[in-house]
Amino acid sequence: MADLDGPAIDPLDFLERAVRTPSHDDTGPMRDLLCGELRETGIEPTVDDAGNVVATREASGDAADGPHVVLNTHLDTVSPHVPGERDGDRLHGRGACDAKGPLAAMLAAFCGCDPDQGRVTLAVTPDEETRSTGAAALVPSLDLDPDRGDAVIVGEPTGLDVCNAAKGRFEGRVTITGERAHAAEPDTGRNAISLAAPVLDALVGFDGRPEALATHPDLGAPTLTATVIEGGDATNQVPATCGIVCDRRSVPPETAAGFETALNEYLDEHAAPDAVSFALTERETPFLEAFETPADECVVRVLGEASGGAVRPFTAATEASYFAREVPTVVFGPGDLADGTGPVAHADREYVQLPEVERAATVLAGALTDRLQEGDSETAAFDEE
C-alpha cells in the first residue's frame, strides 16, 4: 500500500500543542493548528462546508485507483476545557485521549505515508461529541467502495485494542398527557406525574418481553435508561404533562425506527394508551446505530496483528457507525475511556500515556506500509483473501 518515505511529524509535540488548544466551544483554533501542521509538511488540506478537515495522499497514475483507506477522528472535546499538564509519561488535559491522542497518532502515520497504490485520507470531523453534522456530510464525499477493498479506521481511546463493534445510541421522549386541575380538587383532573410511575416500571421491563432482541454475543444486551424527567407548571396545579427522556443503547440488528415502533407498541400494551406516546428526538443527522465488522475482515486482522491488542467491542457510540454502513470499519487508538481508578475520557483527570501515542503512530504506519505493500496478495490494501 505505501512506503514510509513521506514527511515525518513528532506526534507528542503536536499532541501537547493540541491539548493546550481549547476545542470544547469552538473548533476553529484546533482546525487551524491541524491545517498548519499539514501545510508544514507540504500537504495541503481542504476544509469543507461542514467544517471537516480532509487531506489525501495517493499513488501516481493508474495506481491511484486502488483501495482507499480512511483515517478518521474528531477535533472537538466536551466541556469544560482542562489545561494540558505533563507528568512524566502522562499528558493530562481535555482531549488528551478523546480524541487528540488518536489524532496525533493518525497525523504522524498519515504524513509519513507515501502510497504506491490506492489512497490514504485523513478526515477529521468537527462535532462528534454533539451533532455529527461533519461526519454525516463527510461519508458521501469519500466515495467508499467495499468491492475495492476500502476501509476506515476511527480514532478513539481503545488502549490499542482493535474494536470491531459498538452499541448504537438513540434518544427519545415519552410524553404523558393528563388534565390540569386545582390541586385542592385533584380528582377532577388527571395527574400526568402520577401516570409516570407505571410508565417507568414499564420501561424497565421493555427488554424482558418475549419478543425482545436476544443478547448480542459480543456487545451484550441492549439497555433502555430513563435519564431525565420533567413535568408540571405550578405548585398548586395538577400537572397536565410529564416527559421522560430515554437513552437507548442498541445492538444489531435494531434500528432507530424499529426501536421507536417497538417501544410505542409496548407502551400501548403496558401503559395508558390514550395518555402515553414515545418519539425519537428530532435531529438533523442520523442516530449512531450499532455496527459490527466481522473479526475476519482484513482491516481487523491487519491492525490486530500490528498492535498485538485484543479484538473487542467499543463501549461507547461513535461516528464509526456512519462509516460502517459503507465499508469495513474499526475503532482504534491510544488511551482509555476509564481505568482502575475511575473515568478518564470526559473526566477532569483525562490523560493519555505518551508512549502509547507513539506506539499507536507506529502501529498505524505499519498497517499502511509493511503489511500492505503492493503485491502482497495475502493482505494487500485491506482486500479480502
KOLGU-123801 format. One record per residue (C-alpha): residue in one letter; residue number from 0; x, y negated, z negated. Coordinates in Angstrom, 1 decimal, padded with zeros to 4 digits. Example, Ala and Ser with C-alpha at 12.3 -4.5 7.8 and 13.67 -1.06 7.14 Angstrom:
BEGIN
vexvex: A	vose: 0	px: 012.3	py: 004.5	pz: -007.8
vexvex: S	vose: 1	px: 013.7	py: 001.1	pz: -007.1
This chain:
BEGIN
vexvex: M	vose: 0	px: 000.0	py: 000.0	pz: 000.0
vexvex: A	vose: 1	px: 002.7	py: -002.5	pz: -000.9
vexvex: D	vose: 2	px: 006.3	py: -003.2	pz: -001.8
vexvex: L	vose: 3	px: 007.2	py: -005.3	pz: -004.8
vexvex: D	vose: 4	px: 009.0	py: -007.9	pz: -002.7
vexvex: G	vose: 5	px: 006.8	py: -010.9	pz: -003.4
vexvex: P	vose: 6	px: 007.4	py: -013.8	pz: -005.7
vexvex: A	vose: 7	px: 007.6	py: -013.0	pz: -009.4
vexvex: I	vose: 8	px: 005.7	py: -014.6	pz: -012.3
vexvex: D	vose: 9	px: 006.5	py: -014.2	pz: -016.0
vexvex: P	vose: 10	px: 003.2	py: -013.1	pz: -017.4
vexvex: L	vose: 11	px: 004.0	py: -014.1	pz: -021.0
vexvex: D	vose: 12	px: 005.0	py: -017.6	pz: -020.1
vexvex: F	vose: 13	px: 001.7	py: -018.0	pz: -018.1
vexvex: L	vose: 14	px: -000.3	py: -016.4	pz: -020.9
vexvex: E	vose: 15	px: 001.0	py: -018.8	pz: -023.6
vexvex: R	vose: 16	px: 000.1	py: -021.8	pz: -021.4
vexvex: A	vose: 17	px: -003.3	py: -020.3	pz: -020.6
vexvex: V	vose: 18	px: -004.2	py: -019.7	pz: -024.3
vexvex: R	vose: 19	px: -003.3	py: -023.3	pz: -025.1
vexvex: T	vose: 20	px: -005.7	py: -024.4	pz: -022.4
vexvex: P	vose: 21	px: -009.4	py: -024.6	pz: -023.6
vexvex: S	vose: 22	px: -011.9	py: -023.0	pz: -021.3
vexvex: H	vose: 23	px: -014.9	py: -022.5	pz: -023.5
vexvex: D	vose: 24	px: -016.9	py: -025.6	pz: -022.3
vexvex: D	vose: 25	px: -015.1	py: -026.5	pz: -019.1
vexvex: T	vose: 26	px: -013.1	py: -024.0	pz: -017.0
vexvex: G	vose: 27	px: -011.7	py: -026.8	pz: -014.8
vexvex: P	vose: 28	px: -008.3	py: -027.2	pz: -016.6
vexvex: M	vose: 29	px: -007.8	py: -023.4	pz: -016.7
vexvex: R	vose: 30	px: -008.7	py: -023.2	pz: -013.0
vexvex: D	vose: 31	px: -006.1	py: -025.9	pz: -012.3
vexvex: L	vose: 32	px: -003.5	py: -024.0	pz: -014.2
vexvex: L	vose: 33	px: -004.1	py: -020.8	pz: -012.3
vexvex: C	vose: 34	px: -004.2	py: -022.5	pz: -008.9
vexvex: G	vose: 35	px: -001.0	py: -024.4	pz: -009.7
vexvex: E	vose: 36	px: 000.8	py: -021.2	pz: -010.7
vexvex: L	vose: 37	px: -000.2	py: -019.6	pz: -007.5
vexvex: R	vose: 38	px: 001.0	py: -022.5	pz: -005.4
vexvex: E	vose: 39	px: 004.3	py: -022.5	pz: -007.2
vexvex: T	vose: 40	px: 004.9	py: -019.0	pz: -005.7
vexvex: G	vose: 41	px: 003.8	py: -020.1	pz: -002.3
vexvex: I	vose: 42	px: 000.3	py: -018.6	pz: -002.4
vexvex: E	vose: 43	px: -002.5	py: -021.0	pz: -001.5
vexvex: P	vose: 44	px: -005.7	py: -020.1	pz: -003.4
vexvex: T	vose: 45	px: -009.2	py: -021.2	pz: -002.5
vexvex: V	vose: 46	px: -012.0	py: -022.4	pz: -004.8
vexvex: D	vose: 47	px: -015.5	py: -021.6	pz: -003.5
vexvex: D	vose: 48	px: -018.7	py: -023.4	pz: -004.3
vexvex: A	vose: 49	px: -019.4	py: -021.2	pz: -007.3
vexvex: G	vose: 50	px: -016.0	py: -022.0	pz: -008.9
vexvex: N	vose: 51	px: -014.3	py: -018.7	pz: -008.1
vexvex: V	vose: 52	px: -010.5	py: -018.8	pz: -007.6
vexvex: V	vose: 53	px: -009.6	py: -016.4	pz: -004.7
vexvex: A	vose: 54	px: -006.2	py: -015.6	pz: -003.2
vexvex: T	vose: 55	px: -005.4	py: -012.8	pz: -000.8
vexvex: R	vose: 56	px: -002.2	py: -011.1	pz: 000.3
vexvex: E	vose: 57	px: -002.4	py: -008.9	pz: 003.3
vexvex: A	vose: 58	px: -000.3	py: -006.8	pz: 005.7
vexvex: S	vose: 59	px: 000.6	py: -008.2	pz: 009.1
vexvex: G	vose: 60	px: -001.1	py: -007.3	pz: 012.3
vexvex: D	vose: 61	px: -003.4	py: -004.3	pz: 012.6
vexvex: A	vose: 62	px: -002.2	py: -003.0	pz: 009.3
vexvex: A	vose: 63	px: -004.3	py: -005.7	pz: 007.5
vexvex: D	vose: 64	px: -007.4	py: -003.7	pz: 008.5
vexvex: G	vose: 65	px: -006.6	py: -001.1	pz: 005.8
vexvex: P	vose: 66	px: -008.1	py: -000.8	pz: 002.4
vexvex: H	vose: 67	px: -009.0	py: -003.8	pz: 000.2
vexvex: V	vose: 68	px: -008.0	py: -003.7	pz: -003.5
vexvex: V	vose: 69	px: -009.5	py: -006.5	pz: -005.6
vexvex: L	vose: 70	px: -008.1	py: -007.6	pz: -009.0
vexvex: N	vose: 71	px: -010.9	py: -009.4	pz: -010.9
vexvex: T	vose: 72	px: -011.2	py: -011.1	pz: -014.3
vexvex: H	vose: 73	px: -012.6	py: -014.4	pz: -015.6
vexvex: L	vose: 74	px: -011.4	py: -017.8	pz: -016.6
vexvex: D	vose: 75	px: -014.0	py: -018.7	pz: -019.3
vexvex: T	vose: 76	px: -014.0	py: -017.9	pz: -023.0
vexvex: V	vose: 77	px: -016.5	py: -018.0	pz: -025.8
vexvex: S	vose: 78	px: -016.7	py: -020.9	pz: -028.2
vexvex: P	vose: 79	px: -015.0	py: -022.3	pz: -030.2
vexvex: H	vose: 80	px: -011.5	py: -022.8	pz: -028.9
vexvex: V	vose: 81	px: -008.9	py: -021.3	pz: -031.2
vexvex: P	vose: 82	px: -005.4	py: -022.8	pz: -030.6
vexvex: G	vose: 83	px: -002.7	py: -020.4	pz: -029.5
vexvex: E	vose: 84	px: -000.1	py: -019.3	pz: -032.0
vexvex: R	vose: 85	px: 002.7	py: -016.8	pz: -031.5
vexvex: D	vose: 86	px: 003.5	py: -014.4	pz: -034.4
vexvex: G	vose: 87	px: 006.4	py: -012.1	pz: -033.3
vexvex: D	vose: 88	px: 005.0	py: -009.8	pz: -030.6
vexvex: R	vose: 89	px: 001.4	py: -011.1	pz: -031.1
vexvex: L	vose: 90	px: -000.2	py: -014.1	pz: -029.5
vexvex: H	vose: 91	px: -003.2	py: -015.3	pz: -031.3
vexvex: G	vose: 92	px: -005.8	py: -017.7	pz: -029.9
vexvex: R	vose: 93	px: -009.1	py: -017.8	pz: -028.0
vexvex: G	vose: 94	px: -008.9	py: -015.8	pz: -024.8
vexvex: A	vose: 95	px: -005.6	py: -014.0	pz: -025.8
vexvex: C	vose: 96	px: -007.2	py: -010.7	pz: -025.0
vexvex: D	vose: 97	px: -010.6	py: -011.8	pz: -023.4
vexvex: A	vose: 98	px: -009.5	py: -012.3	pz: -020.8
vexvex: K	vose: 99	px: -006.3	py: -014.4	pz: -020.4
vexvex: G	vose: 100	px: -004.1	py: -011.4	pz: -021.3
vexvex: P	vose: 101	px: -005.6	py: -009.3	pz: -018.5
vexvex: L	vose: 102	px: -005.4	py: -012.3	pz: -016.2
vexvex: A	vose: 103	px: -001.7	py: -012.9	pz: -016.8
vexvex: A	vose: 104	px: -001.0	py: -009.2	pz: -016.1
vexvex: M	vose: 105	px: -003.1	py: -009.3	pz: -012.9
vexvex: L	vose: 106	px: -001.5	py: -012.5	pz: -011.7
vexvex: A	vose: 107	px: 002.0	py: -011.1	pz: -012.2
vexvex: A	vose: 108	px: 001.2	py: -007.9	pz: -010.3
vexvex: F	vose: 109	px: -000.6	py: -009.8	pz: -007.5
vexvex: C	vose: 110	px: 002.2	py: -012.3	pz: -007.0
vexvex: G	vose: 111	px: 004.8	py: -009.5	pz: -006.9
vexvex: C	vose: 112	px: 002.9	py: -007.5	pz: -004.3
vexvex: D	vose: 113	px: 003.7	py: -007.7	pz: -000.6
vexvex: P	vose: 114	px: 001.3	py: -005.3	pz: 001.2
vexvex: D	vose: 115	px: 002.4	py: -003.1	pz: 004.0
vexvex: Q	vose: 116	px: -001.2	py: -002.1	pz: 004.7
vexvex: G	vose: 117	px: -004.6	py: -003.5	pz: 003.9
vexvex: R	vose: 118	px: -005.2	py: -006.4	pz: 001.5
vexvex: V	vose: 119	px: -004.9	py: -007.3	pz: -002.2
vexvex: T	vose: 120	px: -007.2	py: -010.0	pz: -003.5
vexvex: L	vose: 121	px: -007.0	py: -011.8	pz: -006.8
vexvex: A	vose: 122	px: -010.6	py: -013.0	pz: -007.5
vexvex: V	vose: 123	px: -011.2	py: -014.9	pz: -010.8
vexvex: T	vose: 124	px: -014.7	py: -015.9	pz: -011.9
vexvex: P	vose: 125	px: -015.7	py: -019.0	pz: -014.0
vexvex: D	vose: 126	px: -018.6	py: -017.9	pz: -016.1
vexvex: E	vose: 127	px: -018.5	py: -014.2	pz: -017.1
vexvex: E	vose: 128	px: -019.4	py: -015.0	pz: -020.7
vexvex: T	vose: 129	px: -022.6	py: -016.8	pz: -019.7
vexvex: R	vose: 130	px: -024.5	py: -016.7	pz: -016.4
vexvex: S	vose: 131	px: -022.2	py: -014.7	pz: -014.0
vexvex: T	vose: 132	px: -023.1	py: -017.0	pz: -011.1
vexvex: G	vose: 133	px: -019.5	py: -016.8	pz: -009.9
vexvex: A	vose: 134	px: -019.5	py: -013.0	pz: -009.7
vexvex: A	vose: 135	px: -022.9	py: -012.9	pz: -008.1
vexvex: A	vose: 136	px: -021.7	py: -015.3	pz: -005.3
vexvex: L	vose: 137	px: -018.3	py: -013.6	pz: -005.0
vexvex: V	vose: 138	px: -019.2	py: -010.0	pz: -004.3
vexvex: P	vose: 139	px: -020.9	py: -010.6	pz: -001.0
vexvex: S	vose: 140	px: -018.0	py: -012.7	pz: 000.2
vexvex: L	vose: 141	px: -015.4	py: -009.9	pz: -000.4
vexvex: D	vose: 142	px: -016.6	py: -007.6	pz: 002.4
vexvex: L	vose: 143	px: -016.2	py: -004.5	pz: 000.3
vexvex: D	vose: 144	px: -016.4	py: -001.1	pz: 002.1
vexvex: P	vose: 145	px: -016.2	py: 002.2	pz: 000.3
vexvex: D	vose: 146	px: -015.5	py: 004.0	pz: 003.6
vexvex: R	vose: 147	px: -012.3	py: 002.0	pz: 004.0
vexvex: G	vose: 148	px: -011.0	py: 003.1	pz: 000.5
vexvex: D	vose: 149	px: -011.7	py: -000.3	pz: -001.1
vexvex: A	vose: 150	px: -011.7	py: -000.5	pz: -004.9
vexvex: V	vose: 151	px: -011.9	py: -003.1	pz: -007.7
vexvex: I	vose: 152	px: -010.0	py: -003.3	pz: -011.0
vexvex: V	vose: 153	px: -011.7	py: -005.6	pz: -013.5
vexvex: G	vose: 154	px: -009.5	py: -007.1	pz: -016.2
vexvex: E	vose: 155	px: -010.9	py: -006.8	pz: -019.8
vexvex: P	vose: 156	px: -009.3	py: -005.7	pz: -023.1
vexvex: T	vose: 157	px: -009.2	py: -001.9	pz: -022.9
vexvex: G	vose: 158	px: -006.0	py: -001.1	pz: -024.8
vexvex: L	vose: 159	px: -004.6	py: 000.1	pz: -021.4
vexvex: D	vose: 160	px: -007.2	py: 002.8	pz: -021.2
vexvex: V	vose: 161	px: -009.0	py: 003.2	pz: -017.8
vexvex: C	vose: 162	px: -012.7	py: 002.5	pz: -018.3
vexvex: N	vose: 163	px: -014.8	py: 004.0	pz: -015.6
vexvex: A	vose: 164	px: -018.2	py: 003.4	pz: -017.0
vexvex: A	vose: 165	px: -020.1	py: 000.9	pz: -019.2
vexvex: K	vose: 166	px: -023.6	py: 000.3	pz: -020.5
vexvex: G	vose: 167	px: -025.7	py: -002.4	pz: -019.0
vexvex: R	vose: 168	px: -027.2	py: -005.3	pz: -020.8
vexvex: F	vose: 169	px: -030.8	py: -006.6	pz: -020.3
vexvex: E	vose: 170	px: -032.6	py: -009.2	pz: -022.3
vexvex: G	vose: 171	px: -036.3	py: -010.0	pz: -022.6
vexvex: R	vose: 172	px: -039.0	py: -011.3	pz: -024.9
vexvex: V	vose: 173	px: -042.0	py: -009.6	pz: -026.4
vexvex: T	vose: 174	px: -044.8	py: -012.1	pz: -026.7
vexvex: I	vose: 175	px: -047.6	py: -011.6	pz: -029.2
vexvex: T	vose: 176	px: -050.7	py: -013.6	pz: -028.8
vexvex: G	vose: 177	px: -053.1	py: -014.3	pz: -031.7
vexvex: E	vose: 178	px: -055.6	py: -017.1	pz: -032.5
vexvex: R	vose: 179	px: -055.0	py: -020.2	pz: -034.6
vexvex: A	vose: 180	px: -057.0	py: -020.8	pz: -037.7
vexvex: H	vose: 181	px: -056.7	py: -022.7	pz: -041.0
vexvex: A	vose: 182	px: -054.5	py: -020.8	pz: -043.5
vexvex: A	vose: 183	px: -057.3	py: -021.2	pz: -046.1
vexvex: E	vose: 184	px: -059.5	py: -019.0	pz: -043.9
vexvex: P	vose: 185	px: -057.0	py: -016.6	pz: -042.4
vexvex: D	vose: 186	px: -059.7	py: -014.0	pz: -041.4
vexvex: T	vose: 187	px: -061.2	py: -016.4	pz: -038.9
vexvex: G	vose: 188	px: -058.1	py: -016.3	pz: -036.8
vexvex: R	vose: 189	px: -055.6	py: -013.6	pz: -035.6
vexvex: N	vose: 190	px: -052.2	py: -013.8	pz: -037.1
vexvex: A	vose: 191	px: -049.5	py: -013.2	pz: -034.4
vexvex: I	vose: 192	px: -046.8	py: -012.9	pz: -037.0
vexvex: S	vose: 193	px: -048.7	py: -010.1	pz: -038.8
vexvex: L	vose: 194	px: -049.1	py: -008.4	pz: -035.5
vexvex: A	vose: 195	px: -045.3	py: -008.4	pz: -035.1
vexvex: A	vose: 196	px: -044.8	py: -005.7	pz: -037.8
vexvex: P	vose: 197	px: -046.3	py: -002.8	pz: -035.8
vexvex: V	vose: 198	px: -044.5	py: -004.1	pz: -032.7
vexvex: L	vose: 199	px: -041.2	py: -004.0	pz: -034.5
vexvex: D	vose: 200	px: -042.0	py: -000.4	pz: -035.6
vexvex: A	vose: 201	px: -042.9	py: 000.5	pz: -032.0
vexvex: L	vose: 202	px: -039.6	py: -000.9	pz: -030.6
vexvex: V	vose: 203	px: -037.7	py: 001.4	pz: -033.0
vexvex: G	vose: 204	px: -039.5	py: 004.4	pz: -031.5
vexvex: F	vose: 205	px: -039.1	py: 003.4	pz: -027.9
vexvex: D	vose: 206	px: -036.1	py: 005.7	pz: -027.2
vexvex: G	vose: 207	px: -037.6	py: 008.6	pz: -029.1
vexvex: R	vose: 208	px: -040.6	py: 009.0	pz: -026.8
vexvex: P	vose: 209	px: -040.7	py: 012.4	pz: -024.9
vexvex: E	vose: 210	px: -040.1	py: 010.8	pz: -021.5
vexvex: A	vose: 211	px: -037.1	py: 008.7	pz: -022.7
vexvex: L	vose: 212	px: -033.8	py: 008.8	pz: -020.9
vexvex: A	vose: 213	px: -031.5	py: 011.6	pz: -022.1
vexvex: T	vose: 214	px: -028.3	py: 010.6	pz: -023.9
vexvex: H	vose: 215	px: -025.6	py: 010.0	pz: -021.3
vexvex: P	vose: 216	px: -022.7	py: 012.4	pz: -021.6
vexvex: D	vose: 217	px: -020.1	py: 009.6	pz: -021.7
vexvex: L	vose: 218	px: -022.0	py: 006.4	pz: -022.7
vexvex: G	vose: 219	px: -024.2	py: 007.9	pz: -025.3
vexvex: A	vose: 220	px: -027.8	py: 006.8	pz: -025.9
vexvex: P	vose: 221	px: -029.4	py: 003.5	pz: -024.7
vexvex: T	vose: 222	px: -030.3	py: 001.1	pz: -027.5
vexvex: L	vose: 223	px: -033.0	py: -001.4	pz: -028.0
vexvex: T	vose: 224	px: -032.5	py: -004.1	pz: -030.6
vexvex: A	vose: 225	px: -034.7	py: -006.9	pz: -031.8
vexvex: T	vose: 226	px: -032.3	py: -009.8	pz: -032.1
vexvex: V	vose: 227	px: -034.5	py: -013.0	pz: -032.5
vexvex: I	vose: 228	px: -038.0	py: -013.5	pz: -033.9
vexvex: E	vose: 229	px: -039.9	py: -016.8	pz: -034.0
vexvex: G	vose: 230	px: -043.4	py: -017.9	pz: -034.4
vexvex: G	vose: 231	px: -045.8	py: -020.4	pz: -035.9
vexvex: D	vose: 232	px: -046.1	py: -024.2	pz: -035.7
vexvex: A	vose: 233	px: -047.3	py: -025.3	pz: -039.2
vexvex: T	vose: 234	px: -047.0	py: -024.0	pz: -042.7
vexvex: N	vose: 235	px: -050.8	py: -024.2	pz: -043.3
vexvex: Q	vose: 236	px: -051.9	py: -022.7	pz: -040.0
vexvex: V	vose: 237	px: -052.5	py: -019.1	pz: -038.9
vexvex: P	vose: 238	px: -050.0	py: -018.7	pz: -036.0
vexvex: A	vose: 239	px: -051.2	py: -018.1	pz: -032.5
vexvex: T	vose: 240	px: -048.0	py: -016.8	pz: -031.0
vexvex: C	vose: 241	px: -044.9	py: -014.9	pz: -032.1
vexvex: G	vose: 242	px: -041.9	py: -014.0	pz: -029.9
vexvex: I	vose: 243	px: -039.4	py: -011.2	pz: -030.4
vexvex: V	vose: 244	px: -036.2	py: -011.3	pz: -028.2
vexvex: C	vose: 245	px: -034.8	py: -007.8	pz: -027.5
vexvex: D	vose: 246	px: -031.3	py: -006.7	pz: -026.4
vexvex: R	vose: 247	px: -031.2	py: -003.6	pz: -024.3
vexvex: R	vose: 248	px: -028.0	py: -001.7	pz: -023.7
vexvex: S	vose: 249	px: -028.8	py: 000.7	pz: -020.9
vexvex: V	vose: 250	px: -027.3	py: 003.8	pz: -019.4
vexvex: P	vose: 251	px: -027.6	py: 005.2	pz: -015.9
vexvex: P	vose: 252	px: -029.9	py: 005.5	pz: -014.1
vexvex: E	vose: 253	px: -032.0	py: 002.9	pz: -015.9
vexvex: T	vose: 254	px: -032.5	py: -000.4	pz: -014.0
vexvex: A	vose: 255	px: -033.7	py: -003.7	pz: -015.4
vexvex: A	vose: 256	px: -037.0	py: -003.5	pz: -013.5
vexvex: G	vose: 257	px: -037.6	py: 000.1	pz: -014.7
vexvex: F	vose: 258	px: -036.9	py: -000.8	pz: -018.3
vexvex: E	vose: 259	px: -039.4	py: -003.7	pz: -018.1
vexvex: T	vose: 260	px: -042.1	py: -001.4	pz: -016.7
vexvex: A	vose: 261	px: -041.5	py: 001.4	pz: -019.2
vexvex: L	vose: 262	px: -041.5	py: -000.9	pz: -022.3
vexvex: N	vose: 263	px: -044.7	py: -002.6	pz: -021.2
vexvex: E	vose: 264	px: -046.4	py: 000.8	pz: -020.7
vexvex: Y	vose: 265	px: -045.1	py: 001.9	pz: -024.1
vexvex: L	vose: 266	px: -046.3	py: -001.2	pz: -025.9
vexvex: D	vose: 267	px: -049.7	py: -000.8	pz: -024.3
vexvex: E	vose: 268	px: -050.0	py: 002.5	pz: -026.0
vexvex: H	vose: 269	px: -048.4	py: 001.8	pz: -029.3
vexvex: A	vose: 270	px: -049.4	py: -001.9	pz: -030.0
vexvex: A	vose: 271	px: -052.4	py: -004.0	pz: -029.4
vexvex: P	vose: 272	px: -052.5	py: -004.1	pz: -025.5
vexvex: D	vose: 273	px: -054.6	py: -007.2	pz: -025.4
vexvex: A	vose: 274	px: -052.1	py: -009.1	pz: -027.6
vexvex: V	vose: 275	px: -048.6	py: -007.9	pz: -026.6
vexvex: S	vose: 276	px: -046.6	py: -008.1	pz: -023.4
vexvex: F	vose: 277	px: -042.9	py: -007.9	pz: -022.5
vexvex: A	vose: 278	px: -041.0	py: -009.8	pz: -019.8
vexvex: L	vose: 279	px: -037.3	py: -009.9	pz: -018.9
vexvex: T	vose: 280	px: -035.6	py: -013.2	pz: -019.4
vexvex: E	vose: 281	px: -035.6	py: -015.3	pz: -016.2
vexvex: R	vose: 282	px: -032.1	py: -015.8	pz: -014.9
vexvex: E	vose: 283	px: -030.6	py: -016.8	pz: -011.5
vexvex: T	vose: 284	px: -028.2	py: -013.8	pz: -011.3
vexvex: P	vose: 285	px: -028.9	py: -010.1	pz: -011.6
vexvex: F	vose: 286	px: -028.6	py: -008.4	pz: -015.1
vexvex: L	vose: 287	px: -025.4	py: -006.5	pz: -015.8
vexvex: E	vose: 288	px: -026.6	py: -002.9	pz: -015.2
vexvex: A	vose: 289	px: -024.9	py: 000.2	pz: -016.3
vexvex: F	vose: 290	px: -022.3	py: 001.7	pz: -014.0
vexvex: E	vose: 291	px: -020.2	py: 004.9	pz: -013.8
vexvex: T	vose: 292	px: -017.3	py: 005.6	pz: -011.4
vexvex: P	vose: 293	px: -016.6	py: 009.3	pz: -011.2
vexvex: A	vose: 294	px: -013.4	py: 010.3	pz: -013.0
vexvex: D	vose: 295	px: -012.1	py: 012.0	pz: -009.9
vexvex: E	vose: 296	px: -012.2	py: 008.8	pz: -007.8
vexvex: C	vose: 297	px: -008.7	py: 007.9	pz: -006.7
vexvex: V	vose: 298	px: -008.7	py: 004.4	pz: -008.4
vexvex: V	vose: 299	px: -009.4	py: 006.1	pz: -011.7
vexvex: R	vose: 300	px: -006.7	py: 008.8	pz: -011.2
vexvex: V	vose: 301	px: -004.0	py: 006.5	pz: -009.9
vexvex: L	vose: 302	px: -004.5	py: 003.9	pz: -012.6
vexvex: G	vose: 303	px: -004.8	py: 006.5	pz: -015.3
vexvex: E	vose: 304	px: -001.5	py: 008.2	pz: -014.2
vexvex: A	vose: 305	px: 000.3	py: 004.9	pz: -014.1
vexvex: S	vose: 306	px: -000.9	py: 003.7	pz: -017.6
vexvex: G	vose: 307	px: -000.9	py: 007.0	pz: -019.4
vexvex: G	vose: 308	px: -004.1	py: 005.9	pz: -021.2
vexvex: A	vose: 309	px: -007.4	py: 007.6	pz: -021.7
vexvex: V	vose: 310	px: -010.2	py: 007.6	pz: -019.2
vexvex: R	vose: 311	px: -013.3	py: 006.5	pz: -021.1
vexvex: P	vose: 312	px: -016.3	py: 004.1	pz: -021.1
vexvex: F	vose: 313	px: -016.0	py: 000.5	pz: -021.9
vexvex: T	vose: 314	px: -018.2	py: -000.5	pz: -024.8
vexvex: A	vose: 315	px: -019.3	py: -004.0	pz: -023.6
vexvex: A	vose: 316	px: -021.2	py: -005.0	pz: -020.5
vexvex: T	vose: 317	px: -019.0	py: -006.7	pz: -017.8
vexvex: E	vose: 318	px: -019.2	py: -008.1	pz: -014.3
vexvex: A	vose: 319	px: -017.8	py: -004.8	pz: -013.2
vexvex: S	vose: 320	px: -021.4	py: -003.9	pz: -012.9
vexvex: Y	vose: 321	px: -021.7	py: -006.1	pz: -009.8
vexvex: F	vose: 322	px: -018.6	py: -004.7	pz: -008.0
vexvex: A	vose: 323	px: -019.5	py: -001.1	pz: -008.9
vexvex: R	vose: 324	px: -022.7	py: -001.4	pz: -006.8
vexvex: E	vose: 325	px: -020.4	py: -001.7	pz: -003.7
vexvex: V	vose: 326	px: -017.2	py: 000.3	pz: -004.3
vexvex: P	vose: 327	px: -015.4	py: 002.4	pz: -007.0
vexvex: T	vose: 328	px: -014.6	py: 000.1	pz: -009.9
vexvex: V	vose: 329	px: -012.7	py: 000.4	pz: -013.2
vexvex: V	vose: 330	px: -012.1	py: -001.8	pz: -016.2
vexvex: F	vose: 331	px: -008.5	py: -002.2	pz: -017.4
vexvex: G	vose: 332	px: -006.3	py: -004.5	pz: -019.3
vexvex: P	vose: 333	px: -004.2	py: -005.3	pz: -022.5
vexvex: G	vose: 334	px: -005.8	py: -006.0	pz: -025.8
vexvex: D	vose: 335	px: -008.7	py: -004.5	pz: -027.7
vexvex: L	vose: 336	px: -012.3	py: -005.6	pz: -028.5
vexvex: A	vose: 337	px: -011.7	py: -004.5	pz: -032.1
vexvex: D	vose: 338	px: -009.0	py: -002.9	pz: -034.2
vexvex: G	vose: 339	px: -008.9	py: -001.1	pz: -037.6
vexvex: T	vose: 340	px: -009.3	py: -004.4	pz: -039.4
vexvex: G	vose: 341	px: -012.3	py: -005.7	pz: -037.5
vexvex: P	vose: 342	px: -013.4	py: -007.6	pz: -034.4
vexvex: V	vose: 343	px: -010.7	py: -009.0	pz: -032.2
vexvex: A	vose: 344	px: -012.2	py: -010.3	pz: -028.9
vexvex: H	vose: 345	px: -014.6	py: -013.3	pz: -029.6
vexvex: A	vose: 346	px: -013.3	py: -013.4	pz: -033.2
vexvex: D	vose: 347	px: -011.3	py: -016.1	pz: -034.9
vexvex: R	vose: 348	px: -008.4	py: -013.7	pz: -035.2
vexvex: E	vose: 349	px: -008.4	py: -012.9	pz: -031.5
vexvex: Y	vose: 350	px: -004.9	py: -011.7	pz: -030.4
vexvex: V	vose: 351	px: -003.0	py: -009.6	pz: -027.9
vexvex: Q	vose: 352	px: 000.2	py: -007.7	pz: -028.2
vexvex: L	vose: 353	px: 002.6	py: -009.3	pz: -025.8
vexvex: P	vose: 354	px: 004.5	py: -006.0	pz: -024.9
vexvex: E	vose: 355	px: 001.1	py: -004.6	pz: -023.9
vexvex: V	vose: 356	px: 000.6	py: -007.5	pz: -021.5
vexvex: E	vose: 357	px: 003.9	py: -006.8	pz: -019.9
vexvex: R	vose: 358	px: 003.1	py: -003.1	pz: -019.7
vexvex: A	vose: 359	px: -000.2	py: -003.9	pz: -018.1
vexvex: A	vose: 360	px: 001.5	py: -006.0	pz: -015.4
vexvex: T	vose: 361	px: 004.0	py: -003.1	pz: -014.8
vexvex: V	vose: 362	px: 001.1	py: -000.6	pz: -014.5
vexvex: L	vose: 363	px: -000.9	py: -002.7	pz: -012.1
vexvex: A	vose: 364	px: 002.2	py: -003.3	pz: -010.0
vexvex: G	vose: 365	px: 002.9	py: 000.4	pz: -010.0
vexvex: A	vose: 366	px: -000.6	py: 001.1	pz: -008.9
vexvex: L	vose: 367	px: -000.2	py: -001.3	pz: -006.0
vexvex: T	vose: 368	px: 003.2	py: -000.1	pz: -005.0
vexvex: D	vose: 369	px: 004.9	py: 003.3	pz: -005.8
vexvex: R	vose: 370	px: 001.6	py: 005.3	pz: -006.0
vexvex: L	vose: 371	px: 000.0	py: 003.6	pz: -003.0
vexvex: Q	vose: 372	px: 002.7	py: 003.5	pz: -000.4
vexvex: E	vose: 373	px: 001.8	py: 003.6	pz: 003.3
vexvex: G	vose: 374	px: 001.9	py: 007.1	pz: 004.5
vexvex: D	vose: 375	px: 001.3	py: 008.7	pz: 001.1
vexvex: S	vose: 376	px: -001.6	py: 010.9	pz: 002.1
vexvex: E	vose: 377	px: -002.4	py: 012.0	pz: -001.4
vexvex: T	vose: 378	px: -003.1	py: 008.7	pz: -003.0
vexvex: A	vose: 379	px: -002.9	py: 006.1	pz: -000.2
vexvex: A	vose: 380	px: -004.9	py: 003.0	pz: -000.8
vexvex: F	vose: 381	px: -007.4	py: 004.4	pz: -003.2
vexvex: D	vose: 382	px: -008.7	py: 006.7	pz: -000.5
vexvex: E	vose: 383	px: -010.3	py: 010.0	pz: -001.2
vexvex: E	vose: 384	px: -008.3	py: 013.1	pz: -001.0
